[in-house]
Amino acid sequence: MPRLPRVNYPNAVYHVTARGNGRGTIFFEDADRHRFLRQLCDSLEADSVLLYAYVLMDNHDHLFLETPEANLSAGMHYFNGSYTSYFNRRHDRVGHLFQGRFKGHLIEQTGYFLEVSRYIHLNPVRAKIVVRPADYRWSSYSGYVRAAGVLPWVTYSRVLADFGRKTTLARREYARFVRAGVAEPVPSPFAGAFGGLLVGSERFIAKMRRLLRDRPDDKALPQLAPLRSRPPLQQIAETVAAHFGHDLGEWQPGRRVDDASRAVAAYLARRRFGHPAAAVAAALGFGSHGGVHNALKRVETGSDELKTVTE
């Protein structure tokens, strides 16, 4: 997962994770988890940050946040530093606890809250720690499905509002939504993140590109390069066709082409470099932007060979 660039603006929404240095443990015992949550609560209040969901795993955490006051970087730096100081004192250790600066994604305000919250709450299930998310103590899930589990410093209403006006019904429907992800695992909402960082619509990606355009090079964050500039569609098409040894002339509008190389070109153009779907369709001979979306799905759910080419 890429390191987040220092992009702060009012009401920005983030999925943030911090991992133990060298994949080391950051929670040895329940006392550590309790301390982490107390400090998290204090930090949220001090910085006026909204927390939509969280989960604490043994060697990392996931937080789903909104920053009304555009202060993520300073807040997370202080919070992680404070927890590190506590952890080192309690366990008689020295040095870094976390693996560099926090990592994660910038999330668009609309359209992604349900999937991001479900992804976070299903972490213990994917890790095979529990069979049901309700069986895991160290996440915000219980407050979503039971009134008795509500924590005053977690904002549940934003997600639950999508399941109805009545809280009791919304809790029941949200639990059903999450259980559906257990019965039939769903793709990560971050799998198609633009540049590995941005989760959102074309308009959102364009906005973030403008914010990042003048950032200096950062060797620790190579994902910034495609966010600031992008090769033209013709260059992408020619490069991919040459890689596969195919003829660009086959990608003509109106022709039915079952060509994996064209799907890869569409994926790179759309996901990696953020070209609009309509422009990709016109340049690569798709009948519509719907054909482009189908090509993206083909790469994201297809063979290891296709995935390797696009990495």
C-alpha positions as YAML, in Angstrom:
chain: A
units: angstrom
residues:
- id: 1
  name: MET
  ca: [0.00, 0.00, 0.00]
- id: 2
  name: PRO
  ca: [1.47, 3.38, -0.96]
- id: 3
  name: ARG
  ca: [2.45, 6.12, 1.44]
- id: 4
  name: LEU
  ca: [-0.05, 8.98, 1.38]
- id: 5
  name: PRO
  ca: [1.21, 12.26, -0.03]
- id: 6
  name: ARG
  ca: [0.74, 15.21, 2.29]
- id: 7
  name: VAL
  ca: [-2.58, 16.28, 0.81]
- id: 8
  name: ASN
  ca: [-4.74, 18.07, 3.35]
- id: 9
  name: TYR
  ca: [-7.94, 19.93, 2.55]
- id: 10
  name: PRO
  ca: [-11.19, 20.55, 4.44]
- id: 11
  name: ASN
  ca: [-13.47, 17.51, 4.67]
- id: 12
  name: ALA
  ca: [-10.95, 15.16, 3.03]
- id: 13
  name: VAL
  ca: [-11.71, 11.47, 3.55]
- id: 14
  name: TYR
  ca: [-8.96, 8.90, 4.01]
- id: 15
  name: HIS
  ca: [-8.41, 5.22, 4.51]
- id: 16
  name: VAL
  ca: [-5.26, 5.12, 6.65]
- id: 17
  name: THR
  ca: [-3.16, 2.22, 7.86]
- id: 18
  name: ALA
  ca: [0.00, 2.04, 9.95]
- id: 19
  name: ARG
  ca: [2.06, -1.17, 10.02]
- id: 20
  name: GLY
  ca: [4.61, -2.41, 12.49]
- id: 21
  name: ASN
  ca: [8.24, -1.82, 11.56]
- id: 22
  name: GLY
  ca: [9.51, -4.91, 9.74]
- id: 23
  name: ARG
  ca: [5.99, -6.33, 10.04]
- id: 24
  name: GLY
  ca: [6.46, -6.39, 13.78]
- id: 25
  name: THR
  ca: [3.68, -6.52, 16.36]
- id: 26
  name: ILE
  ca: [2.20, -3.22, 17.52]
- id: 27
  name: PHE
  ca: [-0.26, -4.73, 20.03]
- id: 28
  name: PHE
  ca: [1.16, -7.32, 22.41]
- id: 29
  name: GLU
  ca: [-1.78, -7.40, 24.79]
- id: 30
  name: ASP
  ca: [-5.24, -5.99, 25.39]
- id: 31
  name: ALA
  ca: [-3.77, -3.19, 27.51]
- id: 32
  name: ASP
  ca: [-2.02, -1.93, 24.37]
- id: 33
  name: ARG
  ca: [-5.24, -1.96, 22.39]
- id: 34
  name: HIS
  ca: [-7.11, -0.15, 25.14]
- id: 35
  name: ARG
  ca: [-4.38, 2.49, 25.30]
- id: 36
  name: PHE
  ca: [-4.39, 2.90, 21.52]
- id: 37
  name: LEU
  ca: [-8.14, 3.45, 21.48]
- id: 38
  name: ARG
  ca: [-8.03, 5.91, 24.38]
- id: 39
  name: GLN
  ca: [-5.34, 7.92, 22.61]
- id: 40
  name: LEU
  ca: [-7.27, 7.68, 19.35]
- id: 41
  name: CYS
  ca: [-10.37, 9.05, 21.07]
- id: 42
  name: ASP
  ca: [-8.37, 11.95, 22.55]
- id: 43
  name: SER
  ca: [-6.75, 12.68, 19.18]
- id: 44
  name: LEU
  ca: [-10.09, 12.71, 17.36]
- id: 45
  name: GLU
  ca: [-11.51, 15.18, 19.85]
- id: 46
  name: ALA
  ca: [-8.43, 17.41, 19.87]
- id: 47
  name: ASP
  ca: [-8.20, 17.59, 16.08]
- id: 48
  name: SER
  ca: [-11.96, 17.57, 15.33]
- id: 49
  name: VAL
  ca: [-11.57, 14.46, 13.16]
- id: 50
  name: LEU
  ca: [-14.48, 12.15, 12.30]
- id: 51
  name: LEU
  ca: [-13.84, 8.39, 12.54]
- id: 52
  name: TYR
  ca: [-16.15, 6.19, 10.49]
- id: 53
  name: ALA
  ca: [-14.58, 2.78, 11.08]
- id: 54
  name: TYR
  ca: [-11.51, 1.10, 12.54]
- id: 55
  name: VAL
  ca: [-9.94, -2.29, 13.14]
- id: 56
  name: LEU
  ca: [-6.86, -3.21, 15.18]
- id: 57
  name: MET
  ca: [-4.88, -6.22, 13.96]
- id: 58
  name: ASP
  ca: [-1.77, -7.56, 15.70]
- id: 59
  name: ASN
  ca: [0.75, -5.81, 13.43]
- id: 60
  name: HIS
  ca: [-1.27, -3.01, 11.83]
- id: 61
  name: ASP
  ca: [-4.40, -0.92, 12.08]
- id: 62
  name: HIS
  ca: [-6.96, 0.51, 9.64]
- id: 63
  name: LEU
  ca: [-8.74, 3.84, 10.17]
- id: 64
  name: PHE
  ca: [-11.46, 5.42, 8.00]
- id: 65
  name: LEU
  ca: [-11.36, 9.17, 8.68]
- id: 66
  name: GLU
  ca: [-12.62, 12.56, 7.63]
- id: 67
  name: THR
  ca: [-10.72, 15.77, 8.46]
- id: 68
  name: PRO
  ca: [-13.04, 18.82, 8.47]
- id: 69
  name: GLU
  ca: [-10.06, 21.01, 9.38]
- id: 70
  name: ALA
  ca: [-7.52, 19.68, 6.85]
- id: 71
  name: ASN
  ca: [-5.12, 18.39, 9.49]
- id: 72
  name: LEU
  ca: [-4.47, 14.70, 8.86]
- id: 73
  name: SER
  ca: [-0.68, 14.81, 8.56]
- id: 74
  name: ALA
  ca: [-0.02, 16.67, 11.80]
- id: 75
  name: GLY
  ca: [-2.65, 14.71, 13.72]
- id: 76
  name: MET
  ca: [-1.46, 11.27, 12.61]
- id: 77
  name: HIS
  ca: [2.20, 12.15, 13.22]
- id: 78
  name: TYR
  ca: [1.48, 13.18, 16.80]
- id: 79
  name: PHE
  ca: [-0.89, 10.28, 17.45]
- id: 80
  name: ASN
  ca: [1.48, 7.56, 16.19]
- id: 81
  name: GLY
  ca: [4.40, 9.18, 18.02]
- id: 82
  name: SER
  ca: [2.47, 9.24, 21.29]
- id: 83
  name: TYR
  ca: [1.49, 5.60, 21.00]
- id: 84
  name: THR
  ca: [5.08, 4.63, 20.15]
- id: 85
  name: SER
  ca: [6.33, 6.39, 23.30]
- id: 86
  name: TYR
  ca: [3.79, 4.50, 25.42]
- id: 87
  name: PHE
  ca: [4.55, 1.16, 23.74]
- id: 88
  name: ASN
  ca: [8.32, 1.49, 24.15]
- id: 89
  name: ARG
  ca: [8.02, 2.41, 27.82]
- id: 90
  name: ARG
  ca: [5.62, -0.42, 28.60]
- id: 91
  name: HIS
  ca: [7.56, -3.11, 26.78]
- id: 92
  name: ASP
  ca: [11.07, -1.85, 27.56]
- id: 93
  name: ARG
  ca: [12.10, -1.27, 23.97]
- id: 94
  name: VAL
  ca: [13.55, 1.52, 21.87]
- id: 95
  name: GLY
  ca: [13.37, 2.64, 18.25]
- id: 96
  name: HIS
  ca: [10.66, 2.93, 15.64]
- id: 97
  name: LEU
  ca: [7.43, 1.04, 16.17]
- id: 98
  name: PHE
  ca: [5.78, 1.84, 12.83]
- id: 99
  name: GLN
  ca: [7.08, 1.21, 9.34]
- id: 100
  name: GLY
  ca: [7.64, 4.77, 8.20]
- id: 101
  name: ARG
  ca: [4.83, 7.26, 7.82]
- id: 102
  name: PHE
  ca: [1.20, 6.14, 7.66]
- id: 103
  name: LYS
  ca: [-0.09, 4.79, 4.35]
- id: 104
  name: GLY
  ca: [-3.44, 4.54, 2.65]
- id: 105
  name: HIS
  ca: [-5.80, 6.17, 0.19]
- id: 106
  name: LEU
  ca: [-7.69, 9.38, -0.49]
- id: 107
  name: ILE
  ca: [-11.40, 8.56, -0.80]
- id: 108
  name: GLU
  ca: [-14.10, 10.50, -2.63]
- id: 109
  name: GLN
  ca: [-16.85, 11.88, -0.39]
- id: 110
  name: THR
  ca: [-19.67, 10.01, -2.11]
- id: 111
  name: GLY
  ca: [-20.13, 6.46, -3.34]
- id: 112
  name: TYR
  ca: [-17.44, 4.59, -1.40]
- id: 113
  name: PHE
  ca: [-18.37, 4.65, 2.28]
- id: 114
  name: LEU
  ca: [-20.15, 1.30, 2.33]
- id: 115
  name: GLU
  ca: [-17.41, -0.69, 0.63]
- id: 116
  name: VAL
  ca: [-14.57, 0.89, 2.61]
- id: 117
  name: SER
  ca: [-16.31, 0.29, 5.95]
- id: 118
  name: ARG
  ca: [-17.12, -3.32, 4.99]
- id: 119
  name: TYR
  ca: [-13.54, -3.93, 3.86]
- id: 120
  name: ILE
  ca: [-12.24, -2.71, 7.23]
- id: 121
  name: HIS
  ca: [-14.71, -4.76, 9.27]
- id: 122
  name: LEU
  ca: [-13.94, -7.93, 7.30]
- id: 123
  name: ASN
  ca: [-10.19, -7.75, 7.97]
- id: 124
  name: PRO
  ca: [-10.29, -10.28, 10.86]
- id: 125
  name: VAL
  ca: [-12.37, -12.66, 8.72]
- id: 126
  name: ARG
  ca: [-9.95, -12.44, 5.77]
- id: 127
  name: ALA
  ca: [-7.09, -13.07, 8.21]
- id: 128
  name: LYS
  ca: [-8.96, -16.17, 9.47]
- id: 129
  name: ILE
  ca: [-8.90, -14.91, 13.05]
- id: 130
  name: VAL
  ca: [-12.70, -15.18, 13.36]
- id: 131
  name: VAL
  ca: [-15.49, -16.63, 11.27]
- id: 132
  name: ARG
  ca: [-17.83, -13.67, 11.76]
- id: 133
  name: PRO
  ca: [-16.92, -9.99, 12.12]
- id: 134
  name: ALA
  ca: [-19.19, -9.80, 15.18]
- id: 135
  name: ASP
  ca: [-16.82, -12.19, 16.95]
- id: 136
  name: TYR
  ca: [-13.90, -9.76, 16.75]
- id: 137
  name: ARG
  ca: [-13.64, -7.40, 19.68]
- id: 138
  name: TRP
  ca: [-11.21, -4.82, 18.31]
- id: 139
  name: SER
  ca: [-13.16, -3.10, 15.57]
- id: 140
  name: SER
  ca: [-16.00, -0.65, 15.21]
- id: 141
  name: TYR
  ca: [-18.33, -3.33, 13.81]
- id: 142
  name: SER
  ca: [-20.28, -4.03, 17.02]
- id: 143
  name: GLY
  ca: [-21.39, -0.39, 17.22]
- id: 144
  name: TYR
  ca: [-22.78, -0.65, 13.71]
- id: 145
  name: VAL
  ca: [-24.99, -3.64, 14.47]
- id: 146
  name: ARG
  ca: [-25.83, -3.27, 18.18]
- id: 147
  name: ALA
  ca: [-26.81, -0.23, 20.22]
- id: 148
  name: ALA
  ca: [-24.89, -1.67, 23.17]
- id: 149
  name: GLY
  ca: [-21.68, -1.57, 21.14]
- id: 150
  name: VAL
  ca: [-21.84, 2.13, 20.23]
- id: 151
  name: LEU
  ca: [-18.76, 4.23, 21.00]
- id: 152
  name: PRO
  ca: [-19.43, 7.99, 21.31]
- id: 153
  name: TRP
  ca: [-16.31, 8.88, 19.28]
- id: 154
  name: VAL
  ca: [-17.20, 6.78, 16.20]
- id: 155
  name: THR
  ca: [-19.50, 8.34, 13.58]
- id: 156
  name: TYR
  ca: [-21.89, 5.58, 12.48]
- id: 157
  name: SER
  ca: [-24.63, 7.69, 10.93]
- id: 158
  name: ARG
  ca: [-22.90, 8.42, 7.61]
- id: 159
  name: VAL
  ca: [-22.75, 4.74, 6.64]
- id: 160
  name: LEU
  ca: [-26.00, 3.61, 8.28]
- id: 161
  name: ALA
  ca: [-27.97, 6.36, 6.52]
- id: 162
  name: ASP
  ca: [-27.67, 4.38, 3.30]
- id: 163
  name: PHE
  ca: [-29.69, 1.56, 4.86]
- id: 164
  name: GLY
  ca: [-32.74, 3.50, 6.01]
- id: 165
  name: ARG
  ca: [-33.93, 6.24, 8.32]
- id: 166
  name: LYS
  ca: [-34.77, 3.93, 11.22]
- id: 167
  name: THR
  ca: [-31.61, 3.01, 13.10]
- id: 168
  name: THR
  ca: [-32.80, -0.47, 14.07]
- id: 169
  name: LEU
  ca: [-33.56, -1.38, 10.46]
- id: 170
  name: ALA
  ca: [-30.32, 0.24, 9.23]
- id: 171
  name: ARG
  ca: [-28.25, -1.81, 11.69]
- id: 172
  name: ARG
  ca: [-29.93, -5.02, 10.54]
- id: 173
  name: GLU
  ca: [-29.42, -4.22, 6.87]
- id: 174
  name: TYR
  ca: [-25.79, -3.21, 7.39]
- id: 175
  name: ALA
  ca: [-25.12, -6.50, 9.18]
- id: 176
  name: ARG
  ca: [-26.67, -8.32, 6.21]
- id: 177
  name: PHE
  ca: [-24.49, -6.30, 3.82]
- id: 178
  name: VAL
  ca: [-21.31, -7.23, 5.69]
- id: 179
  name: ARG
  ca: [-22.32, -10.90, 6.02]
- id: 180
  name: ALA
  ca: [-22.78, -11.01, 2.25]
- id: 181
  name: GLY
  ca: [-19.09, -10.16, 1.98]
- id: 182
  name: VAL
  ca: [-18.30, -13.17, 4.17]
- id: 183
  name: ALA
  ca: [-20.43, -15.59, 2.18]
- id: 184
  name: GLU
  ca: [-19.05, -14.34, -1.14]
- id: 185
  name: PRO
  ca: [-15.77, -12.40, -0.82]
- id: 186
  name: VAL
  ca: [-15.87, -9.09, -2.65]
- id: 187
  name: PRO
  ca: [-12.98, -7.27, -4.37]
- id: 188
  name: SER
  ca: [-11.08, -4.70, -2.36]
- id: 189
  name: PRO
  ca: [-12.44, -1.18, -2.94]
- id: 190
  name: PHE
  ca: [-8.81, -0.15, -3.36]
- id: 191
  name: ALA
  ca: [-7.95, -2.63, -6.13]
- id: 192
  name: GLY
  ca: [-8.60, -0.05, -8.85]
- id: 193
  name: ALA
  ca: [-7.23, 2.97, -6.97]
- id: 194
  name: PHE
  ca: [-5.82, 5.45, -9.47]
- id: 195
  name: GLY
  ca: [-2.06, 5.62, -9.02]
- id: 196
  name: GLY
  ca: [-2.55, 3.27, -6.08]
- id: 197
  name: LEU
  ca: [-3.75, 6.28, -4.08]
- id: 198
  name: LEU
  ca: [-7.06, 7.75, -5.27]
- id: 199
  name: VAL
  ca: [-10.43, 6.04, -4.92]
- id: 200
  name: GLY
  ca: [-13.15, 7.93, -6.71]
- id: 201
  name: SER
  ca: [-14.73, 9.25, -9.90]
- id: 202
  name: GLU
  ca: [-13.00, 10.92, -12.84]
- id: 203
  name: ARG
  ca: [-13.92, 14.34, -11.45]
- id: 204
  name: PHE
  ca: [-12.38, 13.50, -8.07]
- id: 205
  name: ILE
  ca: [-9.21, 12.16, -9.69]
- id: 206
  name: ALA
  ca: [-8.90, 15.30, -11.81]
- id: 207
  name: LYS
  ca: [-9.22, 17.45, -8.68]
- id: 208
  name: MET
  ca: [-6.51, 15.48, -6.88]
- id: 209
  name: ARG
  ca: [-4.23, 15.64, -9.90]
- id: 210
  name: ARG
  ca: [-4.47, 19.43, -9.80]
- id: 211
  name: LEU
  ca: [-3.54, 19.44, -6.11]
- id: 212
  name: LEU
  ca: [-0.55, 17.16, -6.73]
- id: 213
  name: ARG
  ca: [0.64, 18.67, -10.01]
- id: 214
  name: ASP
  ca: [3.34, 20.91, -8.54]
- id: 215
  name: ARG
  ca: [4.64, 18.50, -5.90]
- id: 216
  name: PRO
  ca: [8.41, 17.84, -6.08]
- id: 217
  name: ASP
  ca: [9.70, 14.36, -6.87]
- id: 218
  name: ASP
  ca: [9.64, 11.99, -3.92]
- id: 219
  name: LYS
  ca: [11.62, 8.73, -4.22]
- id: 220
  name: ALA
  ca: [9.56, 7.24, -1.39]
- id: 221
  name: LEU
  ca: [6.35, 7.92, -3.30]
- id: 222
  name: PRO
  ca: [6.75, 6.95, -6.99]
- id: 223
  name: GLN
  ca: [2.95, 6.95, -7.34]
- id: 224
  name: LEU
  ca: [3.08, 10.74, -7.57]
- id: 225
  name: ALA
  ca: [4.61, 10.64, -11.05]
- id: 226
  name: PRO
  ca: [1.54, 9.35, -12.93]
- id: 227
  name: LEU
  ca: [-0.69, 11.66, -10.89]
- id: 228
  name: ARG
  ca: [1.19, 14.73, -12.10]
- id: 229
  name: SER
  ca: [1.64, 13.78, -15.75]
- id: 230
  name: ARG
  ca: [0.50, 11.08, -18.13]
- id: 231
  name: PRO
  ca: [1.53, 9.77, -21.55]
- id: 232
  name: PRO
  ca: [-0.87, 10.32, -24.46]
- id: 233
  name: LEU
  ca: [-3.28, 7.52, -25.34]
- id: 234
  name: GLN
  ca: [-1.54, 6.83, -28.64]
- id: 235
  name: GLN
  ca: [1.75, 6.20, -26.85]
- id: 236
  name: ILE
  ca: [0.09, 3.83, -24.38]
- id: 237
  name: ALA
  ca: [-1.57, 1.92, -27.21]
- id: 238
  name: GLU
  ca: [1.64, 1.63, -29.24]
- id: 239
  name: THR
  ca: [3.70, 0.52, -26.25]
- id: 240
  name: VAL
  ca: [1.23, -2.18, -25.19]
- id: 241
  name: ALA
  ca: [0.71, -3.46, -28.74]
- id: 242
  name: ALA
  ca: [4.48, -3.70, -29.23]
- id: 243
  name: HIS
  ca: [4.86, -5.57, -25.93]
- id: 244
  name: PHE
  ca: [2.33, -8.18, -27.01]
- id: 245
  name: GLY
  ca: [3.47, -8.20, -30.64]
- id: 246
  name: HIS
  ca: [0.02, -7.19, -31.89]
- id: 247
  name: ASP
  ca: [-1.15, -4.86, -34.65]
- id: 248
  name: LEU
  ca: [-2.80, -1.60, -33.63]
- id: 249
  name: GLY
  ca: [-4.82, -1.74, -36.83]
- id: 250
  name: GLU
  ca: [-6.95, -4.49, -35.28]
- id: 251
  name: TRP
  ca: [-8.31, -2.04, -32.72]
- id: 252
  name: GLN
  ca: [-10.78, -0.29, -34.97]
- id: 253
  name: PRO
  ca: [-14.22, 1.05, -34.03]
- id: 254
  name: GLY
  ca: [-17.02, -1.33, -34.89]
- id: 255
  name: ARG
  ca: [-14.81, -4.45, -34.98]
- id: 256
  name: ARG
  ca: [-15.31, -7.17, -32.39]
- id: 257
  name: VAL
  ca: [-11.91, -7.78, -30.87]
- id: 258
  name: ASP
  ca: [-11.22, -10.31, -28.14]
- id: 259
  name: ASP
  ca: [-7.71, -9.03, -27.61]
- id: 260
  name: ALA
  ca: [-6.13, -9.20, -24.15]
- id: 261
  name: SER
  ca: [-3.57, -6.58, -25.16]
- id: 262
  name: ARG
  ca: [-6.32, -4.03, -25.82]
- id: 263
  name: ALA
  ca: [-7.76, -4.75, -22.37]
- id: 264
  name: VAL
  ca: [-4.34, -4.13, -20.84]
- id: 265
  name: ALA
  ca: [-3.97, -0.87, -22.78]
- id: 266
  name: ALA
  ca: [-7.39, 0.24, -21.53]
- id: 267
  name: TYR
  ca: [-6.48, -0.67, -17.97]
- id: 268
  name: LEU
  ca: [-3.22, 1.28, -18.06]
- id: 269
  name: ALA
  ca: [-4.83, 4.27, -19.74]
- id: 270
  name: ARG
  ca: [-7.75, 4.40, -17.33]
- id: 271
  name: ARG
  ca: [-6.49, 3.13, -13.99]
- id: 272
  name: ARG
  ca: [-2.79, 3.98, -14.08]
- id: 273
  name: PHE
  ca: [-2.91, 7.28, -15.97]
- id: 274
  name: GLY
  ca: [-6.48, 8.49, -15.46]
- id: 275
  name: HIS
  ca: [-7.55, 9.12, -19.05]
- id: 276
  name: PRO
  ca: [-11.36, 9.57, -19.30]
- id: 277
  name: ALA
  ca: [-13.25, 6.41, -20.21]
- id: 278
  name: ALA
  ca: [-14.85, 8.02, -23.28]
- id: 279
  name: ALA
  ca: [-11.42, 9.08, -24.60]
- id: 280
  name: VAL
  ca: [-10.02, 5.59, -23.99]
- id: 281
  name: ALA
  ca: [-12.96, 4.06, -25.85]
- id: 282
  name: ALA
  ca: [-12.42, 6.32, -28.87]
- id: 283
  name: ALA
  ca: [-8.64, 5.78, -28.97]
- id: 284
  name: LEU
  ca: [-8.74, 1.99, -28.58]
- id: 285
  name: GLY
  ca: [-11.75, 1.23, -30.76]
- id: 286
  name: PHE
  ca: [-14.30, 0.33, -28.07]
- id: 287
  name: GLY
  ca: [-17.93, 0.91, -28.99]
- id: 288
  name: SER
  ca: [-18.57, 2.87, -25.79]
- id: 289
  name: HIS
  ca: [-17.17, 3.59, -22.35]
- id: 290
  name: GLY
  ca: [-19.04, 0.48, -21.18]
- id: 291
  name: GLY
  ca: [-16.64, -1.61, -23.22]
- id: 292
  name: VAL
  ca: [-13.76, 0.06, -21.42]
- id: 293
  name: HIS
  ca: [-15.25, -0.81, -18.02]
- id: 294
  name: ASN
  ca: [-15.63, -4.44, -19.10]
- id: 295
  name: ALA
  ca: [-11.98, -4.47, -20.17]
- id: 296
  name: LEU
  ca: [-10.94, -3.15, -16.76]
- id: 297
  name: LYS
  ca: [-12.86, -5.92, -15.03]
- id: 298
  name: ARG
  ca: [-11.24, -8.46, -17.33]
- id: 299
  name: VAL
  ca: [-7.79, -7.37, -16.21]
- id: 300
  name: GLU
  ca: [-8.68, -6.96, -12.52]
- id: 301
  name: THR
  ca: [-10.29, -10.39, -12.27]
- id: 302
  name: GLY
  ca: [-8.39, -12.16, -15.05]
- id: 303
  name: SER
  ca: [-5.22, -14.16, -15.45]
- id: 304
  name: ASP
  ca: [-2.00, -13.72, -13.50]
- id: 305
  name: GLU
  ca: [-0.30, -12.86, -16.81]
- id: 306
  name: LEU
  ca: [-2.55, -9.83, -17.39]
- id: 307
  name: LYS
  ca: [-2.17, -8.66, -13.81]
- id: 308
  name: THR
  ca: [1.60, -8.95, -13.96]
- id: 309
  name: VAL
  ca: [1.78, -6.83, -17.11]
- id: 310
  name: THR
  ca: [-0.17, -3.99, -15.47]
- id: 311
  name: GLU
  ca: [1.76, -3.95, -12.19]
...
